[in-house]
Amino acid sequence: MKHIAKIMTFLVAITAVWISLLQTAMIPQSHTWLLPLYLIVSLGCYGLLMVGVGLMQFPTCPQEAVLLQQDVIEAKQFLKHNGVDVGSD
């Protein structure tokens, strides 16, 4: 619920700034109407950047790989014990 409150507060603040820019003549009105589009595009670029950084820093977990291999061996043994053909090792 906290995330929703933060997002809603952020959206209300952005909307208030946008409406105030529309009412004042600080920025030309043709540019002001495009600000929501710029915001959406920049948030998309930020999201792609964060996904790329996360993929570049993806941790390797060798100890988890060993545990997974042990689980696979245990599962194969269990299935063989119950008469299921699991193929060759």
N, CA, C and O of each residue as an XYZ file, in Angstrom:
356
protein
N       0.823     -1.193      0.000
C       0.000      0.000      0.000
C       0.864      1.252      0.000
O       0.466      2.288     -0.534
N       2.051      1.155      0.603
C       2.932      2.321      0.640
C       3.359      2.741     -0.762
O       3.449      3.930     -1.067
N       3.624      1.738     -1.617
C       4.056      2.043     -2.985
C       2.966      2.804     -3.738
O       3.252      3.757     -4.464
N       1.736      2.382     -3.564
C       0.632      3.041     -4.257
C       0.517      4.493     -3.804
O       0.289      5.385     -4.620
N       0.673      4.727     -2.510
C       0.597      6.096     -1.992
C       1.726      6.952     -2.560
O       1.511      8.109     -2.922
N       2.930      6.382     -2.639
C       4.061      7.133     -3.205
C       3.820      7.459     -4.676
O       4.068      8.580     -5.121
N       3.338      6.476     -5.424
C       3.095      6.684     -6.853
C       2.001      7.722     -7.062
O       2.127      8.599     -7.916
N       0.932      7.623     -6.288
C      -0.163      8.586     -6.431
C       0.299     10.000     -6.057
O      -0.077     10.967     -6.719
N       1.105     10.122     -5.008
C       1.639     11.430     -4.630
C       2.512     11.998     -5.743
O       2.432     13.183     -6.067
N       3.344     11.139     -6.322
C       4.201     11.571     -7.423
C       3.369     12.021     -8.620
O       3.658     13.057     -9.219
N       2.344     11.256     -8.972
C       1.495     11.618    -10.110
C       0.738     12.916     -9.867
O       0.606     13.736    -10.775
N       0.241     13.109     -8.651
C      -0.459     14.355     -8.325
C       0.500     15.537     -8.406
O       0.134     16.596     -8.916
N       1.715     15.370     -7.911
C       2.699     16.452     -7.979
C       3.058     16.790     -9.422
O       3.139     17.962     -9.790
N       3.271     15.764    -10.232
C       3.598     15.994    -11.643
C       2.432     16.677    -12.356
O       2.640     17.591    -13.154
N       1.221     16.242    -12.072
C       0.048     16.849    -12.693
C      -0.103     18.297    -12.270
O      -0.449     19.147    -13.091
N       0.151     18.594    -10.997
C       0.057     19.977    -10.521
C       1.089     20.863    -11.204
O       0.788     21.994    -11.587
N       2.299     20.352    -11.355
C       3.338     21.134    -12.047
C       2.946     21.352    -13.500
O       3.116     22.448    -14.036
N       2.422     20.314    -14.137
C       2.030     20.426    -15.543
C       0.902     21.441    -15.720
O       0.949     22.258    -16.640
N      -0.097     21.401    -14.862
C      -1.212     22.351    -14.966
C      -0.731     23.770    -14.701
O      -1.173     24.711    -15.361
N       0.175     23.930    -13.734
C       0.699     25.278    -13.481
C       1.507     25.786    -14.670
O       1.467     26.979    -14.972
N       2.242     24.905    -15.350
C       2.983     25.325    -16.542
C       2.037     25.674    -17.687
O       2.333     26.559    -18.490
N       0.905     24.985    -17.765
C      -0.080     25.316    -18.793
C      -0.689     26.696    -18.554
O      -0.975     27.429    -19.501
N      -0.884     27.041    -17.287
C      -1.547     28.310    -16.978
C      -0.592     29.490    -17.030
O      -1.017     30.615    -17.297
N       0.672     29.258    -16.783
C       1.648     30.349    -16.886
C       2.264     30.331    -18.279
O       2.117     29.365    -19.028
N       2.941     31.393    -18.605
C       3.538     31.496    -19.933
C       5.055     31.313    -19.869
O       5.787     31.888    -20.674
N       5.523     30.514    -18.911
C       6.964     30.300    -18.778
C       7.520     29.487    -19.945
O       8.600     29.776    -20.460
N       6.783     28.489    -20.344
C       7.175     27.618    -21.452
C       6.107     27.761    -22.531
O       4.922     27.835    -22.206
N       6.491     27.800    -23.800
C       5.461     27.894    -24.851
C       4.443     26.762    -24.730
O       4.789     25.630    -24.395
N       3.182     27.090    -25.009
C       2.105     26.134    -24.793
C       2.247     24.894    -25.677
O       1.832     23.803    -25.284
N       2.827     25.053    -26.859
C       3.000     23.881    -27.725
C       3.957     22.868    -27.092
O       3.792     21.663    -27.283
N       4.948     23.341    -26.346
C       5.878     22.441    -25.662
C       5.246     21.865    -24.393
O       5.496     20.714    -24.035
N       4.434     22.667    -23.725
C       3.839     22.235    -22.468
C       2.881     21.069    -22.680
O       2.791     20.188    -21.824
N       2.176     21.044    -23.782
C       1.243     19.952    -24.054
C       1.969     18.630    -24.283
O       1.387     17.561    -24.101
N       3.232     18.698    -24.680
C       3.998     17.480    -24.942
C       4.715     16.932    -23.703
O       5.294     15.847    -23.758
N       4.684     17.673    -22.583
C       5.398     17.228    -21.391
C       4.965     15.845    -20.892
O       5.832     15.063    -20.503
N       3.672     15.503    -20.883
C       3.327     14.134    -20.452
C       3.940     13.067    -21.361
O       4.359     12.010    -20.888
N       3.988     13.342    -22.646
C       4.606     12.389    -23.570
C       6.097     12.266    -23.282
O       6.637     11.160    -23.284
N       6.766     13.384    -23.036
C       8.186     13.356    -22.694
C       8.402     12.568    -21.397
O       9.369     11.815    -21.277
N       7.504     12.744    -20.438
C       7.622     12.037    -19.173
C       7.491     10.525    -19.378
O       8.264      9.749    -18.816
N       6.521     10.117    -20.174
C       6.323      8.689    -20.431
C       7.529      8.097    -21.155
O       7.983      7.005    -20.815
N       8.044      8.809    -22.145
C       9.217      8.320    -22.892
C      10.434      8.249    -21.978
O      11.186      7.276    -22.029
N      10.636      9.260    -21.149
C      11.800      9.236    -20.258
C      11.666      8.146    -19.196
O      12.669      7.536    -18.825
N      10.450      7.883    -18.695
C      10.269      6.785    -17.750
C      10.522      5.441    -18.418
O      11.074      4.536    -17.791
N      10.129      5.296    -19.679
C      10.416      4.067    -20.420
C      11.914      3.870    -20.607
O      12.425      2.761    -20.447
N      12.613      4.945    -20.945
C      14.076      4.855    -21.091
C      14.737      4.510    -19.765
O      15.678      3.716    -19.729
N      14.254      5.097    -18.680
C      14.789      4.794    -17.353
C      14.557      3.314    -17.018
O      15.447      2.645    -16.494
N      13.366      2.816    -17.322
C      13.059      1.411    -17.064
C      13.969      0.483    -17.846
O      14.479     -0.497    -17.302
N      14.176      0.787    -19.125
C      15.085     -0.030    -19.940
C      16.514      0.027    -19.407
O      17.220     -0.981    -19.394
N      16.930      1.205    -18.970
C      18.264      1.347    -18.401
C      18.403      0.494    -17.148
O      19.421     -0.177    -16.974
N      17.404      0.506    -16.274
C      17.472     -0.273    -15.039
C      17.471     -1.775    -15.326
O      18.152     -2.534    -14.636
N      16.716     -2.211    -16.335
C      16.741     -3.621    -16.717
C      18.114     -3.993    -17.260
O      18.640     -5.055    -16.927
N      18.696     -3.147    -18.081
C      20.026     -3.405    -18.625
C      21.087     -3.467    -17.544
O      21.947     -4.348    -17.565
N      21.036     -2.541    -16.600
C      22.007     -2.546    -15.493
C      21.819     -3.791    -14.642
O      22.795     -4.405    -14.211
N      20.563     -4.168    -14.396
C      20.301     -5.376    -13.620
C      20.820     -6.626    -14.304
O      21.323     -7.535    -13.644
N      20.698     -6.679    -15.639
C      21.217     -7.827    -16.378
C      22.736     -7.859    -16.388
O      23.337     -8.933    -16.347
N      23.357     -6.691    -16.443
C      24.818     -6.654    -16.441
C      25.385     -7.063    -15.090
O      26.473     -7.635    -15.018
N      24.657     -6.773    -14.023
C      25.139     -7.090    -12.681
C      24.494     -8.355    -12.124
O      24.505     -8.574    -10.912
N      23.929     -9.192    -13.002
C      23.241    -10.390    -12.548
C      24.222    -11.298    -11.829
O      25.237    -11.694    -12.402
N      23.930    -11.630    -10.580
C      24.899    -12.422     -9.816
C      24.865    -13.892    -10.219
O      23.814    -14.451    -10.533
N      26.040    -14.493    -10.198
C      26.103    -15.932    -10.408
C      26.102    -16.588     -9.031
O      26.697    -16.074     -8.084
N      25.443    -17.699     -8.936
C      25.295    -18.386     -7.651
C      25.762    -19.826     -7.796
O      24.932    -20.716     -7.980
N      27.066    -20.083     -7.718
C      27.554    -21.452     -7.901
C      27.034    -22.410     -6.829
O      26.781    -23.578     -7.123
N      26.871    -21.940     -5.600
C      26.376    -22.818     -4.546
C      24.919    -23.211     -4.819
O      24.517    -24.331     -4.503
N      24.138    -22.322     -5.391
C      22.756    -22.648     -5.739
C      22.706    -23.647     -6.896
O      21.812    -24.492     -6.946
N      23.657    -23.554     -7.821
C      23.709    -24.504     -8.934
C      24.004    -25.907     -8.412
O      23.429    -26.880     -8.901
N      24.887    -26.024     -7.432
C      25.200    -27.328     -6.839
C      23.962    -27.894     -6.150
O      23.655    -29.078     -6.296
N      23.249    -27.051     -5.398
C      22.029    -27.500     -4.723
C      20.968    -27.942     -5.726
O      20.253    -28.917     -5.494
N      20.871    -27.232     -6.823
C      19.904    -27.604     -7.848
C      20.255    -28.964     -8.467
O      19.374    -29.793     -8.696
N      21.534    -29.180     -8.732
C      21.958    -30.471     -9.279
C      21.657    -31.611     -8.293
O      21.253    -32.698     -8.706
N      21.851    -31.363     -7.006
C      21.527    -32.377     -5.998
C      20.021    -32.661     -5.988
O      19.607    -33.814     -5.867
N      19.210    -31.622     -6.115
C      17.757    -31.822     -6.170
C      17.354    -32.642     -7.391
O      16.460    -33.484     -7.309
N      18.012    -32.399     -8.522
C      17.702    -33.155     -9.736
C      18.052    -34.623     -9.542
O      17.285    -35.500     -9.940
N      19.201    -34.900     -8.937
C      19.616    -36.285     -8.691
C      18.628    -36.969     -7.747
O      18.241    -38.115     -7.973
N      18.220    -36.264     -6.688
C      17.246    -36.834     -5.753
C      15.912    -37.114     -6.444
O      15.288    -38.147     -6.200
N      15.483    -36.207     -7.294
C      14.214    -36.394     -7.994
C      14.285    -37.589     -8.934
O      13.332    -38.363     -9.027
N      15.418    -37.747     -9.640
C      15.580    -38.899    -10.538
C      15.554    -40.203     -9.758
O      14.937    -41.177    -10.189
N      16.229    -40.225     -8.605
C      16.232    -41.429     -7.784
C      14.823    -41.753     -7.286
O      14.411    -42.913     -7.287
N      14.109    -40.752     -6.873
C      12.738    -40.955     -6.399
C      11.859    -41.499     -7.514
O      11.076    -42.424     -7.294
N      11.984    -40.936     -8.700
C      11.167    -41.396     -9.818
C      11.539    -42.816    -10.237
O      10.659    -43.619    -10.550
N      12.840    -43.134    -10.245
C      13.267    -44.499    -10.572
C      12.721    -45.488     -9.546
O      12.285    -46.585     -9.898
N      12.750    -45.089     -8.277
C      12.240    -45.946     -7.205
C      10.744    -46.226     -7.378
O      10.260    -47.294     -7.000
N      10.012    -45.258     -7.954
C       8.569    -45.412     -8.166
C       8.234    -45.976     -9.542
O       7.065    -46.009     -9.927
N       9.251    -46.422    -10.294
C       9.001    -47.098    -11.551
C       8.836    -46.191    -12.755
O       8.267    -46.616    -13.761
N       9.304    -44.975    -12.689
C       9.205    -44.044    -13.816
C      10.545    -44.035    -14.541
O      11.599    -43.917    -13.916
N      10.494    -44.163    -15.878
C      11.712    -44.134    -16.682
C      12.130    -42.688    -16.875
O      11.405    -41.911    -17.497
N      13.294    -42.316    -16.348
C      13.757    -40.933    -16.459
C      14.875    -40.794    -17.497
O      15.458    -39.717    -17.616
N      15.178    -41.822    -18.227
C      16.204    -41.749    -19.261
C      17.572    -42.024    -18.683
O      17.707    -42.425    -17.527
N      18.586    -41.803    -19.500
C      19.956    -42.073    -19.068
C      20.526    -40.880    -18.324
O      20.059    -39.751    -18.476
N      21.543    -41.148    -17.518
C      22.192    -40.068    -16.770
C      23.135    -39.391    -17.690
O      23.809    -38.440    -17.295
